[in-house]
Structures are given as structure tokens and as C-alpha cells.
Amino acid sequence: MREDRSTILVTGANGFIGSALIAYLRKSHHWNVIPCVRPGSEGKGVASYDLLDINSVPPLNGVDVVVHTAARVHMRPERNADPLSAFRAANVEGTLGLAKAAAKAGVRRFVFLSSIKVNGESTIDGRPFTPDNEPAPQDPYGISKFEAERELQALANASGMELVIIRPPLVYGPGAGGNIARITKAIRWMLPMPFRNVQNRRSIVDVRNLTDFIDVCASHKLAAGEVFLVGDATAYSTPELIKAVALTIKRKPILINMPLFLIKLISRKRSAVMTRLIGNLEVTITKNQMLLGWEPKYSIKKPYHRGKAIASNGK
């Protein structure tokens, strides 16, 4: 290892975002990277941390930066009788336990991967979310991320450890889950999708843009103490997103027209996912550009090479 490199520990290193970040940081040549995973899956040079056991914190002496991507995410179906308590245990208490240990060990900066759900679930046309909006989380996951942010900010103020908060929207790339995976599955199964004439605007972020931005936030002096939203350069309509996914898997999507009022009626009765696919959720990245000089390099208009899909097979 080169002595002039800073040491960075990344939790959630086996996850979609964490694994992409580890690969990116190792190519950057200015970090000594320590992956951190769940106990039982660690190997040589890999640390472990259990979000539900704050006494299991990894050794942090000599670590300069912690990037915390590990979290309890949405589970479908939700099996816990009290989802909010379950989210709080992992995403608030588990996060705070790690951050306290980091501050005690002298870690310089803690980068927390939060969620755009802290801002809310939707935006009004022409009024994208900004980092300065009043938080309005609506589901247990978003509430837990917001509460974690508040606890971390209090800890940072008391300890002097630098804190950077990043709130991404939907993240896409090879291996992505969530709505991207559902769209991919629908295209592969040749299912008709009633979004042909939907003219919404949704911000999403390529995992390569996100990992690049996390790298900047881990090292840039002016990132300390800030909250950032992150996304691709432009927002997309749902039909644009579906066509981009189809292009990467070399399939033709079946887009049909359905009156918006009928889609909304179905959405209210059956699926929050449908509501998201017809609604607006835009973010502004002006702060990232002006303060950090950061610009996203990738978009759904530039498909992944070698036939890689921008999502998994829906698993």
C-alpha cells in the first residue's frame, strides 16, 4: 500500500451501490479501500458490521473516511409487523452506532447515503426538489433516513467529525433492483405497459455517476457539512426510461395508451409502484455543479456496453 493514500471504509460492500463504489474507488488510485460487509461474508482485507448490533463495529483506527451505504431497504412483502421500528433499528440506531465509533476513532469524514425520500415522494411540474426543501418523508424507510440524518448532524456538531449527506433518487445500472428491475422483467416477458402517452419527469441516477459523486464528496474540502441531491443531467419520462432499458437488453417494449385517469384509478387501488411511474420526481444538482464543480458523465442515452442490461433480470 502507498503511504500517501487516504484510507476509506465502505459499508454495504456486497450491495448494488456498495460493490460498484468499491470497484470505482479501487480504480481511482488515491484510496486504500476497506470493504465492509455483513458478518459471515467477510474475507481477507474485508471488515464486517451488523446494523442490528452496534457492538460489532469494525476496527476504524487509521480510517480517514467512512462511506455508509448499508441500510435496511424496502421488502416486498413486508414481513415485520412494525416496519418503522425495524427501519429505525437498522437505519437510525445502526447508522449512529457506526458513526459514534468513527468519531471516537478519529475518522475525519462520514459520508452518509440517504434517500430522496427524505424530501418526499413527488414534485410539482417545474419545481424540483432542492437540498434546502423542508423534509417530508412519508414511508417508514424515508422517515428512518431522515431521523438518521438528524442524529448524524447532531453527532457531527458535537464531535467535529465532518459529515456529508447524499440523497439519491432511483439508481440504475447492471444489477439494479426496484422499479428498474420490474421494467426489465416486463419487457423480457413482453408485457404491455400503459405508459405510451405519459409525460411525467423523473430524476434517476446512473450508478457510475453516483459512485463518481460519492468519491468527490469523500475528498472535496467544500463538501463537508453539506447535504446534496444527485442525479443524471436531465430527468426522463417513464416511456423514455422504458425505451432505454429495452435498448440495453435488445428487446422492443410494448407500450400502449391508457387514459391517465384510469391509470391513477388503478394506482390508488393496487400499486404504489404504478403511482411512481406516472408521477413527477425531479431533483436539482445545481449545488453539486456550483460548489464542487461536479457534472454527471453518463445517462440512459448512453447504454452500457457489451450488452449489459441496466438492471438485473428482476431478482
GIVEN-V308603 format. One record per residue. PHI is phi in whole degrees, 0 to 359 (* if undefined). OMEGA is omega in whole degrees, 0 to 359 (* if undefined). Layout:
phi: [PHI PHI]
omega: [OMEGA OMEGA]
This chain:
phi: [* 281 289 274 276 275 257 235 250 241 278 68 293 268 278 301 285 300 293 295 293 302 299 294 295 292 275 281 68 236 230 269 258 244 289 230 233 294 303 103 242 279 220 296 75 240 267 219 205 258 301 263 220 292 277 263 303 286 299 239 297 88 277 270 224 247 249 256 256 293 193 276 249 299 240 237 282 287 262 275 292 231 302 298 296 294 295 296 301 275 275 259 295 296 293 294 300 294 295 298 296 295 297 296 277 86 299 286 220 240 256 252 274 266 204 296 297 296 288 147 258 202 237 270 313 78 232 292 296 234 296 267 299 295 302 216 293 239 245 303 296 298 298 295 293 295 296 297 303 297 295 294 295 295 295 298 296 280 259 87 292 288 235 232 247 238 246 274 276 302 256 235 154 304 94 294 251 64 295 298 294 293 297 300 297 298 292 298 273 56 274 293 239 274 241 304 254 289 240 275 225 231 277 224 220 296 301 289 294 295 295 297 291 300 302 298 293 285 236 288 302 282 282 302 80 252 247 233 261 221 191 294 295 228 268 230 279 299 300 297 295 299 295 292 298 300 298 289 256 57 231 258 285 257 258 241 267 221 306 301 296 288 299 296 295 298 299 296 272 235 210 290 299 299 300 295 286 251 267 259 207 246 236 255 247 302 300 299 289 282 276 251 69 264 229 291 260 237 203 292 283 242 300 295 279 58 75 290 284 272 208 282 275 97 284]
omega: [177 183 184 177 170 181 182 177 183 175 182 188 177 183 182 181 182 181 177 180 178 180 181 183 180 178 186 174 176 176 160 191 174 175 178 187 175 176 180 179 180 176 181 179 182 177 179 176 177 181 181 178 185 176 183 185 181 174 185 177 181 177 180 184 171 172 187 178 182 181 166 182 182 176 179 358 176 185 182 181 179 185 183 178 179 177 180 182 182 191 177 183 179 178 182 178 178 182 177 178 179 179 180 182 179 176 186 187 177 180 185 177 181 183 175 178 174 178 182 186 183 178 176 179 176 180 181 174 173 178 184 178 173 180 180 180 186 180 184 179 180 178 181 178 178 179 176 178 182 180 179 179 177 179 180 179 183 187 185 175 180 180 172 180 179 179 178 168 178 181 180 182 180 180 181 176 175 185 178 179 179 178 180 180 180 179 180 181 179 179 176 179 191 188 188 184 177 184 179 176 179 175 174 181 174 182 177 174 181 181 176 181 177 177 178 181 179 188 186 182 186 179 185 177 187 172 182 164 182 179 172 186 181 173 184 171 178 176 177 180 180 180 179 177 180 180 183 179 175 175 177 181 176 180 180 179 174 179 184 181 180 176 180 179 178 182 182 186 191 193 173 178 180 180 180 184 177 183 178 170 182 175 174 179 181 180 180 182 185 185 186 182 184 175 176 184 188 178 178 177 179 185 175 183 176 173 180 176 178 173 176 177 177 181 *]
